[in-house]
Amino acid sequence: MAMNTIEEKQKTTASLVIKGNVHEQALAKQSKVLSAGTVSLIEKVCEQFSEEMTELLHIRMQKQQSIDEGTLPAFLTETRQVRESDWRIAPIPEDLQDRRVELTGPVDADTLEKGMNSNAKVFIADFEDALTPSWEHILNGQQNLRNVINGVGNKTDSANNDAQATTVLMCRIRGLHMFEKHVTFKGEPIPAAFFDFCVYFHNNYIKLLEKGSAPYFYIPKLESHLEARLWAKIFSFVEERYCLRPGTIKCTCLIETLPAVFEMEEILYELRPNIVALNCGRWDYIFSYIKTLKNHKDRILPDTQAVTMNASLMSAYSRLLVKTCHKRGAMAIGGLAASIPSEETLINTQLLTQVFNDKKVEASHGHDGTWVAHVGLIDTSMAAFEQFIGASHKNQLHVTRDVDAPITAKELLIPCQGERTEEGIRLNLRIALQYIQAWINGQACVPIYGLLEDASTAEIARTSIWQWIKHQVLLSNGLRVTKSLVENMLIEELAKVKQEVGDQEFTHGRYTQAAVLLENILLADELVDFLTEPASNLLIA
């Protein structure tokens, strides 16, 4: 099939070059996503903010180096005045005041339509953890969002175009650490977050405003209030450029990194005209805890299954987020339930009971809503939250948690109790193998052992093993974790995965490539920041 570059059909500029390849048959549809106006916005945002973004990533590295050398994360002394002064965020738009259950998923057309026609209050179209960033996937996802907002090709107008539709659309863009290699600015790949934001905004802001909504974003992987300040500048710049009322663009920030949990109030303050909520990105938070404290031998977590929301560090994180948000007039959104409903009645009943109890804990903490990864979990999660919110309220902003004792840095940093087991390592190896194989094959949202996994799960699995190797952890059965032990286990678990998926699937998949990649990052002397970085080199396009 003939291949052409978008730049042959699409305008580029002296500074911004679009290099992505797509199939000829897709060019006509996908070129609509990258109009001259969209390209111009991308260029202007890169021109104004790329240098600042680069400096912020350098600050991240400096902070991590300090932690690696023994410093522990803490609340900032230099921003004490922000935490102690009286201020609130701007009012929350009407269509974002009830967020009891938010469904998250990838940006393929079928998932988008099902999500927008579900009874979830919000559907989060995820360009980060649920997308492999091939050029076609990225552009198809943006085109799918444009279609659903305009009611093109849908069974119903599912983007709130009629009186019955109540699901609000939000776009989760990629994190600041990711780069869009298919687009360069002055010869360098641009921040993927800038690309996702500009394309979604320019293509859809008019239609969203016509519907009484607005461009709503989820901002992932923030590590500091300085990064929030960058987004505040970008939002203000774009609103002014498009002659929009300040505060038109709204965002929810995921608190899914350990450094960010110590700067939640400052993040809200920097974004106060535009922000409406913070979210407990619980799985990425566990990953960040391991990654951030990787050199601290006294901060090693047990098997992942033991790190529940009832664990001290997770409970403190959840309660602090609620207290912080409600103090400032922002909503607090809980973490993700990733279970997949079972066709077996007894198993499904047990699964839904577990989900209900998990969501009940979040609701009891005062969260205003929560995330689910499967439509089959919406009703159960909704029921848990309605026990606390009821019919007379849309949220729990009235739950201030003022009577709580202050949550200290010690509570947020202390590791939870639990066993470190051989089966825990073996399970992590099988999960990481299967997820990486799917990811390099173009699938980033994957059912594995009854859970709908995204990148965060594989990140927890491989960073946990890496840290156990580094510190020669002693397992519950007396085995000491070493590189050679993990090498042997990986060979055995690859064989087990082959047995589980069958010879045909294994032969036609990319399991061996996934195993080589996993082995390389597990046995590396330095922890790889994000496994998607080396994995992206194995993407077909």
Protein Blocks (a to p, Z undefined) as FASTA:
>chain_A
ZZddfklmpccdfklccfbdcdfklmmmmmmmmgfklmmmmmmmmmmmmmmmmmmmmmmm
mmmmmmmnopacdddfklmmmmmmccddddddfklmbcfbacdddfbfklmmmmmmmcbf
bdcddfklmcccbfklmmmmmmmmmmmmnopoiabdceopafklmcdcddddddfkbccf
kbceehiacdfklmmmmmmmmmmmmmmmmnopacddddehiabfklmmmmmmmmmmmmmm
nopaehkaccddddfbfklmmmmmmmmmmmmmmpcbdcddfklmmmmmmmmmmmmmklcc
cdfklmcfkbmklmmmmmmmmmmmmmnopacdddddfbdcdfblklmmmmmmmmmmmmmm
mmmnopabdcdfbfklmmmmmmmmmmmnommbcbfklpnolmpccddfklmmmccedddd
fklmmmmmmmmmmmmmmmmnopabdceehiacdfklmmmmmmmmmmmmmnopacfkopac
dfklmmmmmmmmmmmmmmmnopklmmmmcmlmmmmmmmmmmmpmbdcfblklmmmmmpfZ
Z
